[in-house]
């Protein structure tokens, strides 16, 4: 049985998983055949895994992903839904994050844009990065409130620190002048320093016209698309397919 004094010290050091793993070793006879190094390695693995799980849960809580169960492994690859598998494998390496590239996902409603965006953000959290999900209308609400209560600079600083910012539903509604200026501030802070994922029903070639004011549109599109990996989704709506299967 684990010595009480040692257990107290492990608890004081916040090594609870290691203490629990040691107690489990004491109860299992098959561990007697292991060397000291092997048993110690298992204890370290238990503590490391516990901390990684805790870190991931904190990261996912902060990210507030719309689809919390989305993962790269669960992406639908049926022939009716052609997706560039080579590009997805490249994105799965995480190099696009360390190299501060963006990802642009376009397609009609129901084609799985949000799922892939959340899957990439979830994978980023698993890889040790910070992520944050926002629908663009909700982000504009937060920015408007920040202008009003004096927290605008702090909000921009917070967004600038996020490794992977997911902006969903880009291009759904006309933009105000303030919206354009806010977007330019956000993307200026992130360009070459952080990564952004955008989803949109609007094809990329129409973004400039949607943004409106030519000079600002040039600046925003340049910062978003210069180093962006593009995923164009096609095929029938997943929602309609699922509804037919449930019927």
C-alpha positions in Angstrom: 0.0 0.0 0.0 1.2 3.5 -0.8 2.9 5.1 2.2 0.6 7.8 3.7 3.4 10.3 3.9 4.4 9.8 0.2 0.7 10.1 -0.8 0.4 13.4 1.0 3.5 14.7 -0.8 2.2 13.6 -4.2 -1.1 15.3 -3.4 0.7 18.5 -2.3 2.6 18.4 -5.6 -0.7 18.0 -7.4 0.4 14.6 -8.7 -2.9 12.9 -7.9 -3.0 10.8 -11.1 0.5 9.4 -10.3 -0.6 8.5 -6.8 -3.7 6.8 -8.1 -1.6 4.9 -10.6 0.8 3.8 -7.9 -2.0 2.4 -5.8 -3.3 0.6 -8.8 0.1 -1.0 -9.4 0.2 -2.2 -5.8 -3.1 -4.0 -6.3 -2.1 -5.7 -9.5 0.2 -8.8 -9.2 1.2 -8.6 -12.9 3.1 -5.4 -12.2 5.5 -7.3 -10.0 7.3 -8.6 -13.1 8.0 -5.0 -14.3 11.3 -3.3 -13.7 11.5 -0.1 -11.6 12.0 2.0 -14.8 9.0 0.4 -16.4 6.7 1.0 -13.4 8.0 4.5 -13.0 7.3 5.2 -16.7 3.7 4.1 -16.3 3.3 6.4 -13.4 4.7 9.4 -15.4 2.5 8.4 -18.3 -0.6 8.4 -16.0 0.2 11.9 -14.7 1.0 13.3 -18.2 -2.2 11.9 -19.6 -4.3 13.4 -16.8 -2.8 16.8 -17.4 -3.2 16.6 -21.1 -6.9 15.7 -20.7 -7.4 18.5 -18.3 -5.6 21.0 -20.6 -7.8 19.8 -23.6 -11.0 20.2 -21.6 -10.0 23.8 -20.7 -9.1 24.6 -24.3 -12.4 23.2 -25.6 -14.3 25.1 -23.0 -12.6 28.3 -24.0 -13.1 27.6 -27.7 -16.9 27.2 -27.4 -17.2 25.3 -30.6 -20.6 25.1 -32.1 -20.2 21.4 -32.8 -18.3 20.0 -29.9 -18.1 16.5 -31.2 -16.7 17.4 -34.6 -13.4 15.8 -35.5 -11.2 15.2 -38.6 -11.8 11.5 -38.2 -15.6 11.9 -38.5 -15.6 14.0 -41.7 -17.9 12.5 -44.3 -16.0 11.3 -47.3 -18.8 9.7 -49.3 -18.5 10.0 -53.1 -21.5 12.3 -53.2 -19.5 14.8 -51.0 -16.1 15.2 -52.7 -13.5 16.7 -50.4 -9.8 17.2 -51.0 -8.4 14.4 -48.8 -4.8 15.4 -49.6 -5.5 18.9 -48.3 -7.2 17.6 -45.2 -4.1 15.4 -44.4 -1.9 18.4 -44.8 -4.1 20.4 -42.4 -4.0 17.6 -39.9 -0.3 18.1 -39.5 -1.0 21.5 -37.9 1.7 23.2 -40.0 -0.8 25.7 -41.3 -1.1 27.0 -37.7 2.6 27.2 -36.9 3.0 28.9 -40.3 0.1 31.3 -39.6 -1.9 30.3 -42.6 -5.7 30.7 -42.9 -8.4 28.2 -44.0 -11.4 29.3 -46.1 -14.3 26.9 -46.4 -17.1 27.7 -48.9 -20.2 25.9 -50.0 -24.0 26.0 -50.1 -26.0 25.6 -46.9 -25.9 22.2 -45.2 -22.7 21.0 -47.0 -20.7 20.7 -43.7 -18.7 23.9 -43.6 -19.2 24.4 -39.8 -18.4 20.8 -39.1 -15.1 20.9 -40.9 -14.2 24.3 -39.3 -15.0 22.9 -35.8 -13.1 19.7 -36.6 -10.0 21.7 -37.5 -10.4 23.9 -34.4 -10.9 20.8 -32.2 -7.7 19.2 -33.7 -5.8 22.5 -33.0 -6.9 22.3 -29.3 -5.7 18.6 -29.1 -2.4 19.8 -30.6 -1.9 22.4 -27.8 -3.2 25.5 -29.5 -5.9 27.9 -28.4 -9.1 28.2 -30.5 -12.2 30.3 -30.4 -15.4 30.0 -32.4 -17.7 32.9 -33.3 -20.5 33.3 -35.8 -19.9 36.6 -37.5 -23.2 38.3 -36.5 -22.4 37.5 -32.8 -18.9 38.8 -33.2 -20.2 42.1 -34.5 -22.5 42.3 -31.5 -19.5 41.8 -29.2 -17.5 44.4 -31.0 -20.4 46.9 -30.9 -20.8 46.4 -27.1 -17.0 46.7 -26.7 -17.1 50.1 -28.5 -19.8 51.2 -26.1 -18.4 50.1 -22.8 -14.7 51.0 -23.5 -13.4 47.4 -23.7 -12.7 47.4 -27.5 -9.0 47.5 -27.2 -9.0 44.6 -24.7 -11.3 42.5 -27.0 -9.0 43.1 -29.9 -6.0 42.0 -27.8 -7.8 38.9 -26.7 -8.7 38.0 -30.3 -5.1 38.6 -31.4 -3.8 36.1 -28.9 -6.0 33.2 -30.1 -4.1 30.8 -32.3 -7.1 29.7 -34.4 -10.1 32.0 -34.7 -13.1 30.4 -36.4 -15.5 32.9 -38.0 -18.6 31.2 -39.2 -21.3 32.5 -41.6 -19.1 35.1 -43.4 -21.0 37.1 -45.9 -24.6 36.5 -44.8 -25.6 40.2 -44.4 -24.5 43.6 -45.6 -21.7 45.3 -43.6 -21.7 48.7 -42.0 -18.7 51.0 -42.2 -17.9 50.1 -38.6 -18.1 46.4 -39.3 -15.5 46.8 -42.1 -13.2 48.8 -39.9 -13.5 46.3 -37.1 -12.7 43.4 -39.4 -9.7 45.1 -40.8 -8.4 45.7 -37.2 -8.8 42.0 -36.4 -7.2 40.7 -39.5 -4.4 43.2 -39.4 -3.5 42.0 -35.9 -3.7 38.3 -37.0 -1.9 38.5 -40.4 1.3 36.6 -40.3 0.9 36.0 -36.5 -2.1 33.8 -36.1 -4.5 31.6 -38.1 -8.1 32.2 -39.0 -10.8 29.8 -40.3 -13.7 31.3 -42.3 -16.8 29.6 -43.5 -19.1 31.2 -46.1 -21.9 30.4 -48.5 -20.5 33.2 -50.6 -17.9 32.2 -53.2 -14.5 33.8 -52.6 -14.7 35.7 -55.9 -17.7 37.7 -54.6 -16.1 38.7 -51.3 -14.6 42.0 -52.5 -18.0 43.2 -53.8 -19.6 42.1 -50.5 -17.2 44.0 -48.4 -18.1 47.2 -50.3 -15.6 50.0 -49.8 -12.8 49.2 -52.3 -9.8 50.2 -50.3 -10.8 48.4 -47.1 -12.0 45.4 -49.2 -8.6 45.2 -50.8 -6.8 45.2 -47.5 -9.1 42.6 -45.9 -9.1 40.2 -48.8 -5.3 40.5 -49.1 -4.8 39.6 -45.4 -7.4 36.7 -45.5 -6.7 35.1 -48.9 -3.0 35.6 -49.5 -1.9 32.5 -47.5 -5.3 30.7 -47.3 -6.0 27.0 -47.9 -9.3 26.8 -49.7 -11.9 24.0 -49.2 -14.9 24.2 -51.7 -17.7 21.9 -50.6 -20.2 20.5 -53.0 -23.0 17.9 -52.9 -26.4 17.7 -51.3 -27.3 19.2 -48.0 -26.3 17.0 -45.0 -29.4 18.2 -43.1 -31.8 17.1 -45.9 -30.0 13.7 -46.2 -30.2 13.2 -42.4 -33.9 14.2 -42.4 -34.6 11.6 -45.1 -32.8 8.9 -43.2 -34.7 9.7 -40.0 -38.1 9.7 -41.9 
